[in-house]
Amino acid sequence: MSLSLPQTRDVIDASIEVAPKQAMRSTDLPGLFPAGTRVYLTDVGIDSVRDFVAATRRIADLGYVPVPHIPARRIRSREELLTRIRAYAEEAGVTDVLVIGGGLDRPAGPYTSSMEILESGLLDRHGISEIGVAGHPEGSPEFSLATAEAALRLKRDFCERTGARMRIVTQFGFDADVYIDWAMAVRDSGIGLPIHIGVAGPASITTLIRYAALCGVGSSVTFLKKRTGALAALAAHHSPESVVGPIEQHWRQTPESPVRQIHVFPFGGLAQSAAWLRERGSWPGSAAERALG
């Protein structure tokens, strides 16, 4: 599987994540992102299937590409999985999803892993051929690094067997070197999937530490605290450039890298993350592009 895609820009592209309630209610969303932006809809088990489908449909109606999460261990039955996938495809035109484990210690239904969702055949049956799967550069308390690598190999094999267009979307972190090294290690192990690296958007340090603890990225919490130094700095604002800058430099300078773009977790708010992405040029409408146009 070749990763040698031509780069037509020198600024790395970005997708973004929203909660279903934001997708349904936010008055800021129209025109906030460039048309065609991948907008992931996060599923933490608090939204009904009906609301999730409505949120997905609004994202599509606004001209973005909806990417709903499908959390394996939160799905209560095969019928629920079928209902979700059919509604996403038929009511919102979804062709792209993120299939994840789901984070529960005890599955709510018959599915214990994302691989079981893939093997169900329901995605292909409903025309969903773009698939994101999770990557964990800092590991996970739920499984070992060896288990994670084996799971990625199975997904790579599924991709080659079915022709699905698959990518790895990672958890967010604050140590760019860890994420770059992990991406290259994945490539060197023969898992030829493109990688979208998760980064936290602009937010206060305290907000980021809270989310990092909730999401289990402990190494990043330690790294972030070391970088902030004095406790007074915890009230400061975090600039994502300290993470994105090295990732983008690696992306530019390493043609064989599997890194393809960044995926933004907008913990400080959608508008703030969107403004930052436009300003840095990852999205059209940056200050530099407006000056040229």
VMD Tcl script that draws the C-alpha trace (Angstrom):
set ca {
  {0.00 0.00 0.00}
  {1.61 3.23 -1.14}
  {1.65 6.37 0.97}
  {3.38 8.49 -1.65}
  {0.66 11.09 -2.13}
  {1.71 14.39 -3.67}
  {1.75 17.43 -1.37}
  {0.28 20.49 -3.01}
  {0.60 22.81 0.02}
  {3.31 23.48 2.59}
  {0.86 23.80 5.50}
  {-0.61 20.66 7.00}
  {-4.39 20.19 6.67}
  {-6.77 19.58 9.59}
  {-10.03 17.97 10.61}
  {-11.96 18.84 13.77}
  {-14.23 17.20 16.35}
  {-17.60 18.36 17.68}
  {-20.13 17.04 20.16}
  {-23.58 16.13 18.76}
  {-25.31 18.84 20.82}
  {-22.88 21.42 19.42}
  {-23.61 20.16 15.93}
  {-27.36 20.55 16.43}
  {-27.48 23.81 18.38}
  {-24.44 25.96 17.61}
  {-25.27 29.09 15.65}
  {-21.56 29.54 14.92}
  {-21.26 26.44 12.74}
  {-22.48 27.77 9.36}
  {-19.37 28.86 7.49}
  {-17.10 28.31 10.51}
  {-15.11 25.57 8.76}
  {-14.10 25.35 5.09}
  {-16.53 23.39 2.90}
  {-15.56 19.74 2.74}
  {-13.84 19.70 6.15}
  {-14.03 16.37 7.95}
  {-16.06 16.99 11.12}
  {-15.96 14.10 13.57}
  {-18.95 13.64 15.87}
  {-17.81 12.27 19.19}
  {-19.83 9.57 20.95}
  {-19.41 9.27 24.72}
  {-22.68 7.44 25.31}
  {-24.90 10.39 26.34}
  {-26.70 11.09 23.06}
  {-29.59 9.07 21.62}
  {-29.22 7.48 18.20}
  {-31.91 9.87 16.91}
  {-29.99 12.94 18.14}
  {-26.74 11.59 16.79}
  {-28.26 11.09 13.35}
  {-29.80 14.59 13.44}
  {-26.39 16.06 14.35}
  {-24.74 14.16 11.53}
  {-27.38 15.36 9.08}
  {-26.87 19.02 10.09}
  {-23.10 18.71 9.59}
  {-23.73 17.37 6.09}
  {-26.31 20.08 5.34}
  {-23.73 22.75 6.25}
  {-21.38 21.45 3.57}
  {-18.95 19.57 5.81}
  {-18.08 15.87 5.74}
  {-19.64 14.20 8.80}
  {-17.55 11.46 10.42}
  {-19.64 9.89 13.20}
  {-17.92 7.77 15.82}
  {-19.02 4.15 16.05}
  {-17.94 2.93 19.53}
  {-17.98 -0.87 19.49}
  {-18.42 -1.55 23.20}
  {-21.23 1.03 23.53}
  {-23.38 -0.62 20.84}
  {-26.11 -2.64 22.59}
  {-27.15 -4.96 19.74}
  {-26.62 -5.78 16.10}
  {-29.97 -4.15 15.42}
  {-28.72 -0.90 16.97}
  {-25.58 -1.03 14.85}
  {-27.64 -1.63 11.72}
  {-30.03 1.21 12.63}
  {-27.15 3.63 13.18}
  {-25.26 2.79 10.00}
  {-28.38 2.74 7.83}
  {-29.56 6.11 9.20}
  {-26.12 7.69 8.79}
  {-25.92 6.54 5.19}
  {-29.53 7.10 4.09}
  {-30.43 10.24 6.06}
  {-27.08 12.08 6.12}
  {-25.21 10.60 3.16}
  {-22.38 9.39 5.39}
  {-19.52 7.62 3.60}
  {-16.88 8.10 6.33}
  {-16.82 6.92 9.96}
  {-14.42 6.52 12.88}
  {-14.65 3.04 14.38}
  {-13.30 2.86 17.95}
  {-13.33 0.45 20.88}
  {-15.60 2.63 22.99}
  {-13.76 2.70 26.31}
  {-16.10 0.64 28.53}
  {-14.71 -2.05 30.82}
  {-17.81 -4.16 30.21}
  {-19.39 -4.06 26.72}
  {-23.00 -2.91 26.56}
  {-23.75 -5.47 23.86}
  {-22.18 -8.13 21.61}
  {-19.21 -6.10 20.32}
  {-15.93 -6.07 22.21}
  {-13.66 -4.48 19.61}
  {-13.65 -2.20 16.59}
  {-12.53 -5.14 14.46}
  {-15.90 -6.83 15.07}
  {-17.67 -3.76 13.70}
  {-15.49 -3.85 10.59}
  {-16.06 -7.57 10.07}
  {-19.84 -7.21 10.40}
  {-19.98 -6.15 6.75}
  {-22.55 -3.45 7.51}
  {-20.30 -0.53 6.60}
  {-19.57 -1.85 3.12}
  {-23.21 -2.80 2.60}
  {-24.24 0.83 3.16}
  {-21.56 2.40 1.00}
  {-19.22 3.48 3.80}
  {-15.72 2.98 2.45}
  {-13.72 5.69 4.28}
  {-12.83 4.42 7.74}
  {-10.80 5.90 10.56}
  {-9.46 3.67 13.33}
  {-7.85 4.68 16.60}
  {-4.14 5.07 17.29}
  {-2.59 5.39 20.75}
  {0.97 6.76 20.59}
  {1.19 6.91 24.40}
  {-0.35 3.48 24.89}
  {-3.55 2.78 26.78}
  {-4.45 1.36 30.21}
  {-6.81 -0.99 28.36}
  {-4.18 -2.91 26.36}
  {-0.46 -3.35 25.76}
  {1.56 -1.83 22.93}
  {1.94 -5.31 21.44}
  {-1.83 -5.77 21.47}
  {-2.31 -2.36 19.85}
  {0.16 -3.20 17.07}
  {-1.52 -6.55 16.45}
  {-4.89 -4.81 16.20}
  {-3.52 -2.35 13.64}
  {-2.15 -5.23 11.60}
  {-5.59 -6.85 11.54}
  {-7.10 -3.57 10.36}
  {-4.42 -3.20 7.70}
  {-5.23 -6.71 6.49}
  {-8.95 -5.86 6.44}
  {-8.19 -2.77 4.41}
  {-6.17 -4.72 1.84}
  {-8.78 -7.49 1.67}
  {-11.81 -5.26 1.21}
  {-10.47 -2.18 -0.57}
  {-11.67 0.13 2.22}
  {-9.77 3.42 2.48}
  {-8.51 3.37 6.03}
  {-6.54 5.81 8.15}
  {-5.32 5.93 11.74}
  {-6.55 8.85 13.86}
  {-4.64 9.25 17.12}
  {-5.49 10.46 20.58}
  {-4.23 13.97 21.33}
  {-0.97 14.70 23.13}
  {1.54 17.46 23.85}
  {4.92 15.87 23.09}
  {5.29 16.05 19.31}
  {8.41 13.86 19.29}
  {6.53 10.96 20.88}
  {3.84 11.14 18.21}
  {6.29 11.49 15.32}
  {8.42 8.59 16.56}
  {5.32 6.44 17.00}
  {4.09 7.23 13.48}
  {7.44 6.26 11.98}
  {7.54 3.08 14.07}
  {4.09 2.15 12.75}
  {5.36 2.68 9.22}
  {8.56 0.69 9.85}
  {6.52 -2.22 11.21}
  {4.85 -2.58 7.82}
  {1.45 -1.10 8.72}
  {1.06 1.08 5.65}
  {-1.85 3.24 6.75}
  {-1.89 7.06 6.65}
  {-1.90 8.72 10.07}
  {-3.81 11.79 11.26}
  {-2.25 13.03 14.51}
  {-4.55 14.33 17.23}
  {-3.75 17.71 18.76}
  {-5.53 19.89 21.30}
  {-6.71 23.25 20.01}
  {-6.09 26.54 21.86}
  {-7.25 26.34 25.49}
  {-6.15 27.12 29.01}
  {-3.55 24.82 30.56}
  {-5.97 23.78 33.32}
  {-8.60 22.82 30.76}
  {-6.11 20.70 28.83}
  {-4.84 18.93 31.94}
  {-8.42 18.07 32.90}
  {-9.22 16.62 29.48}
  {-5.88 14.81 29.25}
  {-6.56 13.10 32.59}
  {-10.08 12.12 31.48}
  {-8.78 10.71 28.18}
  {-5.95 8.72 29.74}
  {-3.01 10.48 28.13}
  {-0.98 10.49 31.34}
  {2.43 10.96 29.75}
  {1.18 14.10 28.09}
  {-0.12 15.46 31.39}
  {3.35 15.04 32.91}
  {4.99 16.59 29.85}
  {2.59 19.55 29.87}
  {3.12 20.22 33.58}
  {6.89 20.20 33.11}
  {6.61 22.70 30.28}
  {4.38 25.06 32.23}
  {6.88 25.27 35.10}
  {5.54 27.31 38.00}
  {2.01 26.70 39.25}
  {1.10 30.27 38.28}
  {1.63 29.25 34.65}
  {-1.28 26.82 34.91}
  {-3.61 29.76 34.31}
  {-1.82 30.50 31.05}
  {-3.08 29.73 27.56}
  {-1.66 26.82 25.58}
  {-0.64 27.42 21.97}
  {-0.97 24.28 19.83}
  {1.95 25.48 17.71}
  {4.40 23.92 20.16}
  {2.96 20.57 19.07}
  {1.85 21.24 15.50}
  {5.04 23.06 14.49}
  {7.36 20.04 14.86}
  {4.72 17.71 13.34}
  {4.35 20.00 10.34}
  {8.12 20.30 9.91}
  {8.41 16.50 9.97}
  {5.56 16.23 7.45}
  {7.28 18.65 5.09}
  {10.77 17.17 5.38}
  {9.99 13.44 5.46}
  {8.34 12.25 2.23}
  {8.20 8.67 3.51}
  {6.29 9.68 6.64}
  {2.77 8.26 7.07}
  {1.63 11.52 8.72}
  {-0.99 13.12 6.49}
  {-2.76 15.74 8.60}
  {-3.77 16.78 12.11}
  {-7.06 16.18 13.89}
  {-8.06 18.95 16.30}
  {-9.81 18.47 19.63}
  {-11.31 21.96 20.24}
  {-11.25 21.96 24.05}
  {-11.12 25.77 24.14}
  {-14.12 26.14 21.83}
  {-14.92 25.62 18.15}
  {-14.56 29.27 17.14}
  {-11.17 29.61 18.80}
  {-9.81 26.47 17.13}
  {-11.24 27.48 13.75}
  {-9.66 30.95 13.99}
  {-6.29 29.42 14.85}
  {-6.45 26.97 11.92}
  {-7.34 29.73 9.47}
  {-4.67 32.05 10.82}
  {-1.92 29.44 10.54}
  {-3.07 28.48 7.03}
  {-4.20 24.91 7.66}
  {-7.64 26.00 6.48}
  {-8.42 28.37 3.60}
  {-9.20 31.90 4.66}
  {-5.96 32.55 6.53}
  {-4.66 36.08 6.80}
  {-1.92 35.27 4.28}
  {-4.37 33.82 1.75}
  {-6.70 36.81 2.11}
  {-3.76 39.13 1.45}
  {-2.91 37.20 -1.71}
  {-6.50 37.05 -2.89}
}
mol new
graphics top color blue
foreach p $ca { graphics top sphere $p radius 0.5 }
foreach p [lrange $ca 0 end-1] q [lrange $ca 1 end] { graphics top cylinder $p $q radius 0.2 }
display resetview
